[in-house]
């Protein structure tokens, strides 16, 4: 068994190397590649993806897995080797259903589509992006049919981000929390609006960047193993052990986009930096799922970064950086301002109370597109009408509406629900963290994040993708993903701020 396991690991290491090379090409494409390189970059990434897929789905890997599965019962089921075999078997069964040509097609489509999206967003011109999105929808529909029969067509794409989770499960969770969040938002709307005017001033980009780096390095993001770069739509990427990068965007006249985006992406990167080195160059070297990943980013962004205790420490420092903008403000005024609840157009700038409604809108649209009941050409009209229905506002243009997110241009259908699920998980974990670290908020008030990061490293980060998301959350908290703790958190926080 040892010999065959070693043979499998060697192949998996090569496959992972190819995947990380593609991730590096993707990072450069978003951060530095000139627009003229999109077509060539798509071909390169398509070729690399195809080679990795062919290597992974080879007859040799299939035989090794068959032999190893006959002996896996001899291993501790929670051991790295047993979990590696289990996860690799699952990935192999999925990958062998997808032709290598489709894998290459998707990579090329994403490269060209990404450029088309950036240009369309810049010009607020959805028609120029329409044909690219039609290709994305078509590809995902063809992909889904490879996995028929299924309970729901959307299950096939959701599974890529939340292993073994079903569309019906996500819809049940959302149907439970939606009316309660709407009720909270309506109650807040009846109160005097929090003042956030001070956030809408000019904040020097370089000073923002330096302040953000000061904060997230104190969190524990290691810049010896990372960096931050400017892009149109922020993301974090894992380029291999010791290289976890974040990207950010800046608002010249709005403070929130950079700082909360930077804390968010640093949360993702710290997760990846905490994965055990022994899992590197294998299918286990990544997050348990995107929802678990989002729980980490949203935790640092919101549960830490939007807390009163956090700003009681950092606001005086921020005043030193921006004295003319914030010098006459108290930390309490700042805390209330950054937690203003107000329906907004842009998902990544949405407050905690309204954020999930943005996700629910996208989920409904994605399901309709995949089912074929919504044509791409009708997307702007449907988007705008549902924004009005859900949040009471209508985007003035496509850039602030249907074109605001990069995901569809990259082929990512099935992704969006993970953001809301991540919100729920973050608070489930937070409740457990507070039990284990009773003076957590005192530590945050003193910019002492070591105990929090250590807890996350031990309970979540080091395991990588060994455990499926529901299994991992249940092991830690005693229950699967549910919205109860998150709803209580929102109600408690905003009842105190808005005197409900």
N, C-alpha and C positions, 0 to 999 in steps of 0.2 A: 504493500500500500504506500509506503514512504516514497518509493521510486516513482510510482505513477502520480502521486500528489506533487512531487517535485517537478515532474514533466508538465503537469497542468499549470503549476505556478509559473514556470518559465514562459509558457505561451501567454498566460494572462498578463504577465509583466510586459511583454511586447505589445499586446493589445492596449494596455493602459498607456504605455509610452506614446503610441500613435494617437490615442484619444487626447492626451495632454498636449501633444504637438498641435492638434487641431484646435484645442482650447486657446493655445498661444496665438495661433493665426486669427482666431475669433476676437481675442482681446485686442490685438493690433488693428484689426479691421474696424473696431468700434472707436479706438483711441487715436490711432495715428495714420492709418492707411489713406492715401489720397483717393478721392472718389473714382478716378479713372481705373483703379485697380480692382474694382468689384468683380468684374467678369472673370479675370484671371484668378483672383482669390477664390471665387466660387469653384472653379475647376480644380484648383489645388486641394481645397478642403473636401470636395467631392471624392477625389482620388484617394486621399488619406482615409476618409470615412469608409470607402469601399474596401480598401485593403484591410483595415481593422476588422470590419464586419466579416470578410471572407476568412480571415485568420481565426476569428472567434467561433465561427459556425462550421469549422472544418470537421471532417470525418474523425480526425484524430482526437479533437476535443470531445466529440460525442462518445467515442469509445472509452476515453479516460474517465469521463463522468459516469458511464455505465458501470465500469469496474469499481470506481470509488464509492458509488452509491450502494453497492453490494456489501461494502465493508464499513460504511459510515456509522452503523449502529455500534461499532466497537469504540467509538469516540465519545467524549463528553459532548452532549448536544449543544452546549453553550461555548464550546471551545472555538478558537479562531478557525481551525481546520474544518470542523463540522459545519460551521456557519458559512465558510467559504464555499464548500461543496454545495450546500443548499441554495445559496444566493446565485452561484454560477449556473446551477441546473435550471433555476427559474429564468435567468436571463437568456440562457442558451435556448430554452424551449420557445421563448418569445422571438429571439433573433432569427432562428432558423425558419420562421414563417415569413420573414421579410426578405425579398430578393435584394442582392447587393446593389443592383442598379437603382432600386428605389432609395436606398440609403444614400447613394451618391447624388441622386436627383434632389433629395431633400437638402443636402448640404449646399449644393449649387443654388437652389431656389432661395435658401435663407440668405446667402451672400448678396445676390442680386436684389432680393426683396428688401433687405436691410437698407441698402442705399436708396432704393425707391421710396421707402418709408421716410427716411430722413429728409429727402427732398420734398416729398409731399407734405410732410408736417411743417417744414420751413415755409412752404407756400400756401399752407392750409388748403390743399388741393386733393381731395379724396379721389376724384376720377382718375388722376394720374397713377394712383396706387391700386385701383380697383382690379386690374387684370392680374396683378401679383397676388392679391389676396384670394382671388378666384382659384389660382393655382394651388395655394396653400390649402384651401378648403377641399379641393379635388384630391390632393395628395392624401389628406387625412381621411377622407371618405374611402379611398382605395385601401389605405392602411387598415382601417376598421374592418373592412370586409375580409381581410386575411385572418381575422380572429372570430369570424362567425362560426357557430351561433353565439350570441351574447344576450345578456339580460337587457342591455340598452347599448346602443351604438356608442354613446359617450363613455361607457365603461372602458373601452379599448384605449382611449387617449388619456383618461384620468389615471389609469393604472401605470402609465409611464412616470408619473410624479408621485402618486400615492399607491404603493403596491397593495393589491387586493382590496382596495376600497371601491365601493360601488356608487354610481350616480345617485341611486335611491337613498343611500346613507347620507350623502352630502345634502341632498334636497331636504331630507327629514331634519337635519341639524339646522339648516338655514330657515326652514319653515317654522321651526320652534323659536329661533331668536329674532327673526325679522319683526314680528308685531311688537315685541317687547322693546326692541331698539327704537322702532318708530314711535312708540308711546313715550319713551324717554326723550327723544328729540323734540316731540311736540310740547312736552312739559317744560323743557329748557327754552323753547321758542317764546313761551309766554312770559319769561323773565327778562330783566334788563340785560342787554347784550354786553358781553365782556369786551373791553377795549383792547384791540390789538394794533391800533394805528401805528404805534412805535416800531412795529416789525416791518412796516412798509416805508422804509427809508433807504438811502444808499449805504451799503455796507461793502467796503473794499474787499475785493475777491481774495487777494493774497492774505489779508488779515483773517478773513474767515477760514481760509485753508490752514493757517498756522494755529488758530484757536482749536479747530476741529482735531488736528493732529495731536495737540496737547491733551485733549480730552480722551480720544480713543486709545492713545498709547497708555494713559493712566488706567483705562479699562483693562488693558492687557493685550491689545493688538500690537504684535511685534513687527516693527517696520524693518528689522533685519531680515524678515521673511515675508515682507509685503511692501506695498507702495500704493499711492493714490494718484489717479489721473482723471482728467476732465473728459466727459463724453456727453452725448445728447440725452441718453437715458441710463441712469446708474445701474451697476451690477457688480457682483463679486465673482471672482473666478479662482479655481484651484488648478495651478499649473504643475503640480507635483509636490512632493514633500519639501517643505521649506520655501514655497513660493505661492502665497495666497494674496492676491491683489484685489484692491477695491477701486471702483471708479465713481465719480461724483459729478453733480452739476451745480451750478451757482445761479442764484437769482440776484441780479445787481441791485434790485430795489425791494427785495423781500428776504428776510433773514432765514426763514424756515427751510427752504428747499435744500440748502447745503448742509446745515448742521444736523438736522434730523435724518437726512439721507446718508450722511457720512457715518453717523452712529449706527444706522440700520445696516449698511454694508459692512461696517467693521464687525457687527455681530455675526454676520455670515462668515466672514474671514476668520474670526476667532474660533468658531466651530471647527472649521477645517484645520486650523493650526493646532487644535487640541486632539485631533485623531491620532491614535497610536501609530508610531512609525512602523511597527511590525505589520500594519495593514496596508502600507504603501504599495503602489503598483499592483493593486488587486481590485476586484469589484467591491470590496469592503471599504475602500478608501474614498469615502464620501459620506454625505448625510443619510440618515435613515429614510428621509423623504423630504420633499420640498416644504410640507407643512411643518415638520419638525425643524427644518432649516429656518423657516419664517418665524417660528416661535423664538428662536434665538435672536434674530435681527429685530423683531418687534419688541422683545423684552428689553434689549439695550436702548432701543429708540424711545420706547414709550414708558415702560414700567420703571426704568431708571431715568432716562433722559427727559421725561416730562414730569418728573416728580418734584414736589416742593423741596424735598431734602437735597436733591441734586443741585437745584439752582440756588439754594441757600449758600452752597459752597462756591459754585462756579459763576454766579452772577456778578459778584464784585470783580472777579477777574475779567469777565466780559465787558464790564464798564470801563476797565482800564484800556481795553482794546478799542472800544467804540465810545469814548467819553461824550462826544457831542450828541450822539444818537440816544444814548441810554443813561447818561450821567445823572439825570434828575428823576430816575425811576427807582422804585423799590423792588426788591426781589419778589415780593408778593404780587405786585402789579404785573411783573414780568411773567410769573408763574401762571396767573389767571389769563393773561393775554395769549400765551402759547397753547393754552388749553381751551381757547374759545371754540364753542360748538356752533358751527354755521355751515349749512349746505354749500359745497364748493364744487367747482367743475373738475379739478384735477385730482385724480386718485391719490397720487403720492404726496399731495399736500393736505389731504383730508384729515379732519380731527378723528379722535378715537371713536366717538359716538356715531359718526356717519360713515366711517370707512367701509364697513362691511356691506353697506348698501351698494357701493360702487362695485364690489365683487359680485354680489348677487345679480346685478344687471348684466355683467359680463358673462356670468355662467349661463344665464338664460339665452343670451345671444349666441354663445358658442354652441349650445345644445341645438338651437334652431338651425344654425348654419350646417351643423353636421348631419342633422336629420333631413335637411333639404327643404325645410319649411320657410327659410329666410334666405333670399338671394342677396349676394354681396352688394349689388347696386342699390338695394334698399336700406343698407346698413346705417347711413347717416340719419335718415328719417326715423328709423326705429330707435336708434341710440338717443336722439334728441327727445323723442316722445317719452321714452322711459326715464330719462334724466328728469324730465318735468314731473312725471308720475311719482318717482321715488324720492326726489330731492327738492322738487319745486323750482327748479332752475333749468334753463335751456341754453346750451352752448351757443355762443355767437358765431362760431366758425368751427371747422373740422379739426383744426390744430388743438383746440381746447375740448374737443369732443372725441369723435371716433378715432382720430389719429394720434391721441396722446400717448399710447403705450406701444412699445416696440415688439411685444411678444408675438403677435400674429405674423408680422413680417418675417420672423425667424422660424415660423412653422409651428409655434407652440400653442396648439389647442389642447385644453385640458389642464392648463397651468394655473389659471386665475383663482380657482377655489382654494388653492393652498394658502393664499394670503389670509383669508378669513379663518381658515382652520388653524393657521399659525397663531392668530390672535387668541383663539380659544385655548390652545395648548399652552401658550405663554403664561396665562393666568393660572391654569391648573398647576403648572410647575411652580409658579410664584407662591402659591399657597403652601406647597410642600417645602419650598425653600425657607419661607418664614417660620415654619415649624422647626426646621433644622438650624436656622440662623436667627434666633429671636431678636437680636439687635441689628438686623439687616439695615433698617433705615438709618440707624445711628451711624453705621459704617458708611453708607452712601453720603450722609451729611458731612462726613470727613474725607470724602473722596478715597475711601478704602474699599476697593473692589476685589481684593484678593480672595476673601472667603467665598464670595459669589462665584467668581470665575473658577475657583477650585471645585466647588459643588457641581457646576456645569461640566467641568472636565471629567469628573468622576462618574457622574450619573448618565451623561449624554455623549459628550464629545469623543472620549477615548474609544467608544464602541463603533464609531463609524456607521456603516450600513449593516452591522451584524444582525440587528433586530428590526422587524417590520414596525412601522410607526405605532399602530394600535398596541402592539405587544410591548414596545418600549415605554409608552405612556402609562400603560396599566401596571407595568413592573414598578414604575417610580411613584405613581400617584394612587394606585389601587383602582382606577377606573379608566375606561376608554375615553376618547375625545367627546366632550360634551360642553354645551354652552353655559351651563349654570354658573360656574365661577366667574366667567368673563362678564356675564350680565350683572352679577352682584358687584364686581369691581367697578363697572361703568356707573351703576346706580349710586354706589357709595361715593365715588369720586366726584361726580357731577352734582349730586345732591348737596355736597359740602361746598362746592364752588359756586353754584347757582342758587343755593338756599331753597331747594325744592320742598 
